[in-house]
Amino acid sequence: MARKGEASAHLYGEPRKFDPKFRGPIHNRHCTDIICCVIFIVVILGYIALGVVAWVHGDPRKVIYPTDSYGQFCGQRDTLNENKTILFYFNILKCASPVVLINLQCPTTQLCVSKCPDRFATYIDVQASYRYRPDQWNYFRQFCKPGFNNPRKSVAQVLRDEDCPSMIIPSRPFLKRCFPDFSTKNGVLTVANQTTFKDGRGKTRNVTDLREAANGINNVLDARSVGMKIFEDYAISWYWILIGLFIAMMLSLLFLVLLRFTAGVLFWIFIFGVIGIIGYGIWHCYWEYDHLKGIPGSDLTVYDIGFQTDFKVYLQLRQTWLAFMIILCGVEVIIILMLIFLRNRIRIAIALLKEGSRAIGYIMSTLFYPIVTFLLIAICISYWAVTAVFLATSGEPVYKVMANQTLCKYANLTCDPETFNTTNVTKLCPGAQCTFAFYGGESLYHKYIFIFQLANAFVFLWLVNFAIALGQCTLAGAFASYYWAYRKPADIPLWPLFSSFGRAIRYHTGSLAFGALILAIVQLIRVILEYLDHKLKGTQNSFTRFLLCCLKCCFWCLEKFLKFINRNAYIMIAIYGKNFCTSAKEAFFLLMRNVVRVAVLDKVTDFLLFLGKILVAGGVGVLAFFFFTQRIPVFAQEVPMLNYYWVPLLTVIIGSYLVAHGFFSVYAMCVDTLFLCFCEDLERNDGSTAKPYFMSASLHRILGKKKLSPKKAVGQ
């Protein structure tokens, strides 16, 4: 497998020729993909400029604070609404759902108030009694428009002009908005222990009529209560969560150390375990097949009984168990044959896994490099999120005509609140108002807000992929320095990780940006396809659904393929310092010349690392479960009192898995780098004194070729 024939060389490129001066990652480099580097820098500068422009035009308070019908923030300092932090809706029955309320599109007057109403009252009743019950009028008046104090005005005119609400109902603030104070009494929905209320227009209505206008509010309020309890649990258990994550880190390090000595044992335990499980399945199928012998109806075929919704019917047929037994026998034979014919490949894969542990042992700093990648990605996410919020809140207040009459031709048209009363709209559409709708604008900037948001998302994807590429190239350079050291560890550079990081930034920013750009384009297309699928859901025909499904599947596969190619291209860049396209081509051809080894190594590595992640997360999770449920007597008095013990438990389990993934991603990158170097070593050298191998003695023994030179053997 190490050397192909002429046909294979023609298909997958020529093997690497021996270079006596080659001693690992090239140090005399030149800048690669300079044009892409320049474009990348220009895009970053433009991205910063976009953030500045969005910061100038945007106002996050529009997301945090509710806005009344006049476009003024509730609770904003140095305004009349400074002490009025809650939004009150004149007629909540006009609001179809909480989504409409939160989006400020409810066709009723919205007013900032200092507190929500705590009683039932109607304007008709309050007006009738204001002379001898002025306290009721004074209370009701705080929910009217500012400055209105004319209880003698007719009810019809007040309701037409919406000077005051027709009714108020007991409410409580949520998301800084007044919502009905729902409660359940003996299974009956009530508001302040009442099941009916007066709507202020001469009708008595059931509180269930409020359900549609405030659909889902109870669930949201319950969620708020649960959220507060979860926050409390985090506040009193964060110390123990950090201890759990520290234990996960120690277990991950221990697993990587043990993997150096037990990789072969773990793999063969897994293989023989799978063979044993399949063997038991074959025996069980045969037992069921023999047990059904002579039972009436068991000799029928699947064709005889046709399609049945109850699949238990098929388990009563001997033919079903015979088919299962044949399938399992086929799988068993395939696995055994693969083990027989691929035994040498598997031994090489296990040896590379051990070599990876040895390399990490010499360059321990690589285990902590994922922290750098995490910080870079966190910065990208933060900048993207802040820019997106500022872009979304850019613009000036836009007012629209809100009319109670459905046939009003001016409804939903833009208007000017200062001149609205002088127009004919109020005469043609009685009760119509010029109400704040949303923030927008007619300028060039506001017209292209969506394009800016799309650009924000695209550059975000580009930067995230670049941060990942930088990490992969840096780690690859460090581990390549280990492999190509003739005498280990004597010939390993003093600071391999730092040197590799410097080379990647100084010479190959353009190449890394080029690979990240290709991946970002594919990811953006996938995002757009998901958006189109969401928008067209329910309105698309079968062909459109099929086409979208095919496109999504194709681009998903393309993304996975590009990630694989990019990963190996970055390794070649770290070693030889060539541009992205050349490195990707050479990596691809090198892998194709060793395709069987690639498949075996990939599966062996994936399984062992996945096993390690599960063991770390599961072990720490079990320990956390016994701790937080007070089942460890020694620490029973130290366990904090929690509302939900599963909150820190799930946090520890998920966090442990992520910690293990961070460590094992370094290990996976190490194995991939060593594998490419191994393949290069086989093509460059033949183990002779003139062309010695750089691989370890254990790898060389597996190949079963010439002995290493005495100097080489001593170095190992």
C-alpha positions in Angstrom: 0.0 0.0 0.0 3.0 2.3 0.6 3.9 2.4 -3.1 1.5 2.4 -6.0 2.0 1.3 -9.6 2.2 3.5 -12.5 -1.6 3.6 -13.0 -2.2 4.7 -9.5 0.5 7.3 -9.7 -1.0 8.7 -12.8 -4.5 8.9 -11.2 -3.5 10.3 -7.8 -0.3 12.2 -8.6 3.3 11.2 -8.3 4.7 10.1 -5.0 7.0 12.6 -3.2 10.6 12.3 -4.3 13.4 12.1 -1.8 14.9 15.5 -0.7 18.0 15.1 1.5 17.6 18.6 2.9 14.0 18.1 4.1 13.9 18.1 7.9 10.3 18.9 8.7 8.2 22.1 8.4 9.9 24.5 6.0 11.2 27.6 7.8 12.3 29.7 4.8 8.8 30.5 3.6 7.0 33.2 1.6 3.6 34.7 1.9 0.9 32.7 0.2 -2.5 33.7 -1.4 -1.6 37.4 -0.9 -4.6 38.6 -2.9 -7.0 36.7 -0.6 -5.1 38.1 2.4 -5.6 41.7 1.2 -9.3 41.0 0.5 -9.6 39.5 4.0 -8.0 42.5 5.7 -10.2 44.9 3.6 -13.3 42.9 4.6 -12.4 43.1 8.3 -11.9 46.9 8.0 -15.3 47.1 6.2 -16.8 44.9 8.9 -15.5 47.3 11.6 -16.9 50.2 9.6 -20.3 48.5 9.4 -20.3 48.0 13.1 -19.5 51.7 13.6 -22.3 52.8 11.2 -24.7 50.4 12.9 -23.6 51.8 16.3 -24.3 55.4 15.2 -27.8 54.6 13.8 -28.9 51.8 16.1 -30.3 52.0 19.6 -30.5 48.8 21.6 -33.0 50.5 24.0 -35.6 49.8 21.3 -35.2 46.1 22.1 -34.9 46.5 25.9 -37.6 49.2 26.5 -41.1 49.1 25.3 -42.3 52.1 23.2 -45.7 53.8 23.4 -47.9 55.0 20.5 -45.8 58.1 20.1 -42.5 56.3 19.7 -41.2 57.3 23.2 -39.4 54.8 25.4 -41.0 53.8 28.7 -38.6 54.5 31.6 -36.2 56.6 29.5 -34.3 59.1 31.6 -34.8 62.8 31.3 -38.2 62.4 29.7 -41.8 62.5 30.9 -41.8 58.7 30.9 -38.8 58.4 33.3 -40.9 56.9 36.1 -43.3 55.2 33.8 -41.5 51.9 32.9 -44.5 49.7 31.9 -46.5 49.6 28.7 -50.3 49.6 29.1 -52.7 48.6 26.2 -56.0 50.5 26.1 -57.9 47.5 24.7 -56.0 44.2 25.0 -58.9 42.4 23.3 -57.7 43.8 20.0 -54.4 42.1 20.3 -54.4 38.6 18.8 -51.4 37.0 20.5 -48.5 37.8 22.7 -46.3 37.9 19.6 -48.3 40.8 18.3 -48.0 42.5 21.7 -44.3 42.2 22.0 -43.8 43.3 18.4 -45.7 46.5 19.1 -48.3 46.0 16.4 -51.4 45.9 18.4 -54.1 48.2 16.8 -54.9 50.1 20.0 -53.4 53.0 21.9 -50.3 52.1 24.0 -49.4 54.2 27.0 -46.5 54.2 29.4 -47.6 53.9 33.1 -45.9 53.6 36.4 -47.9 50.5 37.5 -50.5 48.1 36.0 -54.2 48.4 37.1 -55.1 46.2 40.0 -58.9 46.3 39.8 -61.8 46.0 37.4 -63.3 49.3 36.2 -65.0 50.8 33.2 -65.0 54.3 31.9 -68.8 54.4 31.9 -69.0 53.5 35.6 -66.2 55.9 36.6 -67.8 58.8 34.7 -71.1 58.2 36.3 -69.7 58.4 39.8 -66.8 60.8 39.5 -68.7 63.6 41.4 -69.2 61.6 44.6 -66.3 59.1 44.1 -63.5 61.3 42.8 -60.9 58.8 44.1 -62.1 56.3 41.4 -61.7 58.9 38.7 -58.2 59.9 39.9 -57.2 56.3 39.8 -58.7 55.6 36.4 -57.3 58.8 34.9 -53.7 57.6 35.3 -54.4 55.1 32.5 -55.8 57.8 30.2 -53.7 60.0 27.8 -51.5 62.5 29.6 -53.3 65.7 30.3 -56.8 64.3 29.8 -59.1 65.4 32.7 -62.5 65.9 31.2 -64.9 63.3 32.7 -67.8 65.3 31.2 -66.9 64.4 27.7 -69.3 61.9 26.3 -68.5 58.2 26.4 -68.8 57.9 22.7 -66.3 60.7 22.0 -63.9 59.4 24.6 -63.9 55.9 23.1 -63.8 57.2 19.6 -60.7 59.4 20.3 -59.3 56.8 22.6 -58.7 59.4 25.3 -59.2 56.7 27.9 -59.5 52.9 27.9 -63.1 51.6 27.9 -62.1 49.3 30.7 -59.2 48.3 32.9 -58.6 44.8 34.3 -56.3 43.5 37.0 -52.9 43.0 35.4 -49.3 42.3 36.3 -46.2 43.4 34.4 -44.2 41.0 32.3 -41.6 42.0 29.8 -42.4 45.5 31.0 -45.9 45.2 29.6 -49.3 44.9 31.4 -50.9 41.5 30.9 -54.1 40.1 32.5 -53.4 38.5 35.9 -54.6 35.1 35.0 -55.0 32.4 37.6 -56.8 29.0 37.8 -59.3 28.3 40.6 -60.8 24.8 40.8 -59.8 24.3 37.2 -61.6 27.5 36.0 -59.7 30.4 34.4 -60.1 33.6 36.4 -58.8 37.1 36.7 -58.7 38.4 40.3 -61.0 35.5 41.2 -63.7 36.6 38.7 -64.8 34.8 35.7 -66.6 37.7 34.0 -66.0 41.3 33.4 -67.6 44.4 31.8 -65.9 45.5 28.5 -67.0 49.1 29.0 -69.3 49.0 26.0 -72.4 47.6 27.7 -71.5 43.9 27.5 -70.5 41.4 30.1 -67.9 39.0 28.9 -66.1 35.9 30.2 -62.5 36.1 31.0 -61.9 33.3 28.5 -62.3 36.0 25.9 -58.9 37.3 27.1 -57.3 34.0 26.4 -56.9 34.5 22.7 -55.5 38.0 23.2 -53.0 36.8 25.7 -52.5 33.3 24.4 -49.6 31.5 26.1 -49.1 34.2 28.7 -49.5 31.7 31.6 -46.9 29.4 30.2 -44.5 32.3 29.7 -45.1 33.5 33.2 -44.5 30.0 34.5 -41.3 29.9 32.4 -40.2 33.2 34.1 -40.7 31.6 37.5 -38.7 28.5 36.4 -36.0 30.7 34.9 -35.6 32.5 38.2 -35.3 29.2 40.1 -32.7 28.0 37.5 -30.8 31.2 38.0 -30.8 30.7 41.8 -29.5 27.1 41.3 -26.6 28.4 39.2 -25.9 31.1 41.8 -25.4 28.7 44.7 -23.9 25.7 42.7 -21.4 27.4 40.4 -18.5 26.5 42.6 -19.4 22.7 42.4 -20.0 23.0 38.7 -16.4 24.3 38.2 -15.1 21.5 40.3 -17.0 19.0 38.1 -15.5 20.6 35.0 -12.0 20.5 36.5 -12.5 16.8 37.2 -13.5 16.4 33.6 -10.3 18.1 32.5 -8.2 15.8 34.7 -10.0 12.7 33.3 -9.5 13.9 29.8 -5.8 14.3 30.4 -5.7 10.9 32.1 -7.5 9.3 29.2 -5.0 10.7 26.7 -2.2 9.4 28.7 -3.7 5.9 29.0 -4.5 5.9 25.3 -0.8 5.9 24.6 -0.5 2.5 26.3 -4.0 1.0 25.9 -5.2 2.1 22.4 -4.7 -1.4 21.0 -6.5 -3.0 24.0 -9.5 -0.6 23.8 -9.9 -1.2 20.1 -9.7 -5.0 20.2 -12.1 -5.0 23.2 -14.5 -3.1 21.0 -14.1 -5.3 18.0 -14.5 -8.6 19.9 -17.4 -7.0 21.8 -19.2 -6.2 18.5 -18.4 -9.7 17.2 -19.8 -11.2 20.4 -23.0 -9.1 20.3 -23.7 -10.0 16.6 -23.0 -13.7 17.4 -25.5 -13.6 20.2 -28.0 -12.0 17.7 -27.4 -14.8 15.3 -28.0 -17.4 18.0 -31.2 -15.6 19.2 -32.6 -15.4 15.6 -31.9 -19.1 15.2 -33.6 -19.9 18.5 -36.7 -17.9 17.5 -36.7 -19.5 14.1 -36.6 -23.0 15.7 -39.0 -22.1 18.4 -41.7 -21.1 15.9 -41.4 -24.4 14.1 -44.8 -26.2 14.1 -46.8 -23.1 15.3 -49.8 -22.5 13.1 -49.3 -19.5 10.7 -45.6 -19.2 11.4 -44.7 -20.7 8.0 -46.5 -17.9 6.1 -44.4 -15.5 4.1 -44.4 -11.7 4.3 -45.9 -11.6 0.8 -48.8 -13.8 2.1 -49.8 -11.4 5.0 -49.1 -8.2 3.1 -48.5 -4.9 4.8 -49.4 -4.7 8.5 -49.4 -1.7 10.7 -48.7 -3.9 13.7 -45.1 -4.9 13.2 -45.4 -7.6 15.9 -47.2 -9.7 13.3 -44.0 -10.1 11.4 -42.2 -11.4 14.5 -44.5 -14.4 14.5 -43.1 -15.5 11.1 -40.2 -17.9 10.8 -39.2 -16.1 7.5 -38.6 -12.9 9.4 -36.1 -14.5 11.9 -34.5 -16.3 9.0 -33.9 -13.1 7.2 -32.5 -11.4 10.4 -30.2 -14.4 10.9 -28.9 -14.2 7.3 -28.3 -10.4 7.5 -26.4 -10.7 10.8 -24.4 -13.6 9.5 -23.4 -11.5 6.5 -22.4 -8.6 8.8 -20.4 -11.0 11.0 -18.5 -12.4 8.0 -17.8 -9.0 6.6 -16.3 -7.8 9.9 -14.2 -10.9 10.3 -12.9 -10.7 6.7 -12.1 -7.0 7.2 -10.1 -7.8 10.4 -8.2 -10.5 8.5 -7.3 -8.5 5.4 -6.9 -5.1 7.2 -5.1 -6.3 10.3 -1.9 -4.5 9.2 -3.8 -1.3 8.6 -5.4 -1.5 12.0 -2.1 -2.1 13.6 -0.7 1.0 11.9 -3.8 3.0 13.0 -3.3 1.9 16.6 0.4 2.7 16.5 -0.4 6.2 15.2 -2.8 6.7 18.1 -0.1 5.8 20.5 2.4 8.0 18.6 -0.2 10.9 18.9 -0.2 10.5 22.7 3.6 10.5 22.8 3.7 13.7 20.7 1.2 15.5 22.9 3.3 14.4 25.9 6.3 16.2 24.4 4.2 19.3 23.4 1.7 19.6 26.3 1.0 23.3 25.5 -1.1 22.1 22.5 -3.8 20.8 24.9 -4.5 24.3 26.0 -4.6 25.9 22.6 -8.4 25.3 22.2 -8.8 28.1 24.7 -7.3 30.5 22.2 -9.7 29.3 19.5 -12.6 29.5 22.0 -11.7 33.2 22.8 -11.4 34.1 19.1 -14.8 32.5 18.3 -16.4 34.2 21.4 -15.2 37.6 20.2 -16.6 36.9 16.7 -20.0 35.8 18.2 -20.1 38.9 20.5 -19.3 41.3 17.7 -21.8 39.7 15.3 -24.6 39.7 17.9 -24.0 43.4 18.9 -23.8 44.5 15.3 -27.0 42.5 14.4 -28.9 44.2 17.3 -27.7 47.7 16.3 -28.6 47.1 12.7 -32.1 45.8 13.7 -32.7 48.9 15.8 -31.5 51.4 13.2 -34.0 53.9 11.9 -36.5 56.6 12.8 -40.0 56.1 14.2 -42.5 55.2 11.5 -46.2 55.9 12.2 -49.1 54.3 10.5 -52.9 54.8 10.5 -54.6 52.4 12.9 -58.3 52.3 12.2 -61.1 50.4 13.9 -63.0 50.1 10.7 -61.8 47.3 8.5 -62.9 49.1 5.3 -60.9 52.3 5.9 -58.7 52.8 2.9 -56.1 54.7 4.9 -55.5 51.8 7.2 -51.8 50.8 7.6 -50.6 53.9 5.5 -47.8 56.0 6.9 -48.7 59.3 8.6 -47.4 62.2 10.5 -48.7 62.5 14.1 -48.1 66.3 14.2 -50.4 67.0 11.1 -52.7 63.9 11.4 -55.5 65.8 13.1 -55.7 68.3 10.3 -56.2 65.7 7.6 -59.5 64.1 6.4 -58.6 60.7 7.7 -60.3 61.2 11.0 -63.5 62.3 9.2 -63.5 59.4 6.7 -62.4 56.9 9.3 -63.8 57.9 12.7 -61.6 56.7 15.6 -58.5 56.3 13.3 -55.2 57.3 15.0 -51.7 57.9 13.8 -49.8 55.4 15.9 -46.2 54.4 16.2 -45.6 51.2 14.2 -41.9 50.4 14.0 -38.5 51.8 13.4 -37.3 52.3 9.8 -36.5 54.9 7.2 -36.4 55.8 3.6 -32.7 56.6 3.3 -30.2 54.5 1.3 -28.9 53.0 4.6 -32.3 51.9 5.8 -33.2 50.4 2.4 -30.3 48.0 2.6 -30.5 47.0 6.2 -31.3 43.4 5.1 -28.2 43.3 2.9 -26.1 44.6 5.8 -27.5 41.9 8.1 -26.7 39.3 5.4 -23.1 40.7 5.1 -22.9 40.6 8.9 -23.8 36.9 8.9 -21.4 36.1 6.1 -18.4 37.8 7.6 -19.2 36.2 10.9 -19.0 32.8 9.3 -15.8 33.7 7.5 -14.1 34.9 10.7 -15.3 31.8 12.7 -13.9 29.5 10.0 -10.7 31.4 9.9 -10.3 31.1 13.7 -10.8 27.3 13.4 -8.4 27.1 10.4 -5.7 29.1 12.3 -6.0 26.6 15.2 -5.7 23.6 12.9 -2.8 25.0 11.0 -1.0 26.0 14.3 -1.5 22.5 15.8 -0.5 20.8 12.6 2.8 22.7 12.4 3.6 21.9 16.0 3.0 18.1 15.6 4.8 18.0 12.3 7.8 19.5 14.0 7.6 16.5 16.4 7.3 13.9 13.6 10.1 15.3 11.4 12.5 15.5 14.4 15.2 12.9 13.6 16.0 12.4 17.3 13.0 12.8 19.6 12.8 14.9 21.7 16.3 16.4 21.1 15.5 17.8 17.7 12.1 19.2 18.5 12.2 23.0 18.4 12.2 24.9 21.7 8.7 26.5 21.3 7.0 24.4 18.5 3.5 25.7 19.2 4.4 29.4 19.3 6.7 29.1 16.3 3.9 27.3 14.3 1.4 30.1 15.3 3.8 32.8 14.2 4.4 31.1 10.8 0.7 30.6 10.2 -0.1 34.3 11.0 2.9 35.8 9.2 3.0 33.8 6.0 -0.4 32.0 5.5 -3.2 34.3 6.6 -4.3 34.5 3.0 -4.3 30.7 2.5 -6.3 30.2 5.8 -8.7 33.0 4.8 -9.1 31.4 1.3 -10.1 28.0 2.8 -12.4 29.7 5.4 -14.0 31.8 2.6 -15.0 28.7 0.5 -16.5 27.0 3.6 -18.3 30.2 4.6 -19.9 30.6 1.2 -21.3 27.0 1.4 -22.5 27.6 5.0 -24.2 30.8 4.0 -26.0 29.0 1.1 -27.2 26.4 3.6 -28.5 29.1 5.9 -30.4 30.7 3.0 -31.8 27.3 2.0 -33.0 26.8 5.6 -34.6 30.2 5.5 -36.4 29.5 2.2 -37.6 26.2 3.5 -39.0 27.9 6.6 -40.7 30.6 4.6 -42.1 28.3 2.0 -43.3 25.7 4.4 -47.0 25.0 3.9 -47.2 26.8 0.5 -44.7 24.7 -1.5 -45.7 21.8 -3.8 -44.1 18.4 -3.7 -41.5 19.2 -6.4 -40.4 22.3 -4.5 -40.0 20.3 -1.2 -38.1 17.6 -3.1 -35.8 20.1 -4.7 -35.1 22.0 -1.5 -34.5 18.7 0.3 -32.0 17.6 -2.4 -30.2 21.0 -2.3 -29.9 20.9 1.5 -28.6 17.4 1.4 -26.1 18.2 -1.4 -24.7 21.3 0.4 -24.5 19.4 3.7 -22.4 16.8 2.0 -20.3 19.4 0.3 -19.7 21.2 3.6 -18.5 18.0 5.2 -16.2 17.2 2.2 -14.8 20.8 2.3 -14.1 20.5 6.0 -12.2 17.3 5.4 -10.2 18.8 2.5 -9.5 22.1 4.3 -8.3 20.2 7.4 -5.7 18.3 5.5 -4.8 21.3 3.3 -3.9 23.2 6.5 -1.6 20.4 7.5 0.2 20.5 4.2 0.4 24.3 4.5 1.9 24.0 8.0 4.6 21.5 6.6 5.5 22.9 3.2 4.2 26.5 3.3 2.5 26.4 -0.1 -0.7 28.1 -1.2 -4.1 26.7 -0.4 -5.0 25.2 -3.7 -1.6 23.4 -4.1 -1.7 22.1 -0.6 -5.3 20.9 -0.9 -4.4 19.1 -4.2 -1.3 17.4 -2.7 -3.2 16.4 0.4 -6.1 15.0 -1.5 -3.8 12.9 -3.9 -1.7 11.8 -0.9 -4.8 10.6 0.9 -6.1 8.9 -2.3 -2.9 7.0 -2.6 -3.5 5.7 0.9 -7.3 5.5 0.9 -7.6 2.3 2.8 -5.3 3.6 5.6 -7.4 6.8 5.7 -10.7 4.8 6.1 -9.3 2.5 8.8 -7.5 5.3 10.7 -10.6 7.6 10.6 -12.9 5.0 12.0 -10.5 3.8 14.7 -9.7 7.3 15.8 -13.4 8.4 15.7 -14.5 5.4 17.8 -11.8 5.7 20.5 -12.2 9.5 20.9 -16.0 9.2 21.0 -15.6 6.5 23.6 -13.3 8.8 25.6 -15.8 11.7 25.4 -18.6 9.4 26.6 -16.5 7.9 29.4 -15.5 11.4 30.7 -18.9 12.9 30.4 -20.6 9.8 31.8 -18.2 9.3 34.6 -18.4 12.9 35.8 -22.2 12.9 35.3 -22.6 9.8 37.5 -20.4 11.4 40.2 -22.4 14.7 40.0 -25.7 12.8 40.2 -24.6 11.0 43.4 -23.3 14.3 44.8 -26.3 16.6 44.0 -28.8 13.9 45.2 -26.9 13.6 48.5 -26.0 10.0 48.0 -22.4 10.5 49.0 -22.4 10.5 52.8 -19.1 12.2 53.1 -20.3 15.3 51.2 -24.0 15.1 52.2 -23.7 18.3 54.3 -21.9 20.2 51.6 -24.6 19.8 48.9 -26.4 23.1 48.3 -30.2 23.2 48.6 -31.4 23.3 45.0 -34.8 23.9 43.3 -33.9 21.5 40.5 -30.8 19.3 41.0 -30.8 18.5 37.2 -29.8 22.1 36.4 -26.2 21.8 37.7 -26.2 18.1 36.7 -26.9 18.7 33.1 -24.5 21.6 33.1 -21.7 19.4 34.4 -22.5 16.6 31.9 -22.7 18.9 28.9 -19.7 21.0 30.1 -17.7 17.8 30.6 -18.4 16.6 27.1 -17.3 20.0 25.7 -14.2 20.0 27.8 -13.4 16.4 26.6 -14.2 17.5 23.0 -11.7 20.3 23.3 -8.9 18.1 24.5 -9.7 15.3 22.1 -9.9 17.6 19.1 -6.3 18.4 19.7 -5.6 14.6 19.8 -7.6 14.1 16.5 -5.6 16.9 14.8 -2.4 15.3 16.1 -3.2 11.9 14.7 -4.3 13.4 11.3 -1.0 15.4 11.1 1.1 12.4 12.0 -0.8 10.2 9.5 0.0 12.6 6.6 3.6 12.9 7.7 3.7 9.1 7.9 2.4 8.8 4.3 4.9 11.4 3.2 7.7 9.6 5.1 6.9 6.3 3.3 7.0 8.0 -0.1 10.1 10.1 0.5 12.2 7.4 2.2 12.9 3.7 2.2 14.5 3.1 5.5 18.1 2.9 4.2 21.0 4.8 5.5 20.8 7.2 2.7 17.1 7.7 3.0 16.1 6.9 6.6 12.6 6.9 8.0 11.6 9.6 10.4 8.8 7.5 11.9 9.1 5.9 15.4 10.6 2.5 15.9 7.1 1.0 16.8 5.6 2.2 13.5 8.6 0.8 11.6 8.3 -2.6 13.3 4.7 -2.8 12.1 5.8 -2.2 8.5 8.1 -5.2 8.8 10.8 -3.6 6.6 14.4 -2.9 7.0 15.8 -2.2 10.4 16.3 1.3 11.5 19.9 2.6 11.5 21.6 2.3 14.9 21.5 6.1 15.3 17.8 6.1 14.5 17.0 3.3 16.9 18.9 5.1 19.7 16.9 8.3 19.0 13.7 6.5 19.5 
